[in-house]
């Protein structure tokens, strides 16, 4: 029991560090002069979300075999990760400048070498 409690605590603690929830808490706390209320509200929200997850997991495990749940969760994370990688590579491809042809590059170098003309 203690080992399960400790491993769950460490896993959730490390997963929550630096995520968007923590950044939201930092921004809310920075705009408020009541960090205790922000802590209480965010703690209650995390406890409630964890309760929903634990209840759903417990209910599902009585209907669906544990190996199938783990496989479905792993597949879900793989799909989400693949979509994020594809979206990231598509975004970076859009951000790259268009390739310049050698003729255009040579023309721009020649234009830079010329003296500016004044009317």
Secondary structure as GFF3:
##gff-version 3
##sequence-region A 1 119
A	DSSP	alpha_helix	2	16	.	.	.	ID=ss1
A	DSSP	alpha_helix	20	30	.	.	.	ID=ss2
A	DSSP	alpha_helix	35	63	.	.	.	ID=ss3
A	DSSP	alpha_helix	66	95	.	.	.	ID=ss4
A	DSSP	alpha_helix	102	113	.	.	.	ID=ss5
###
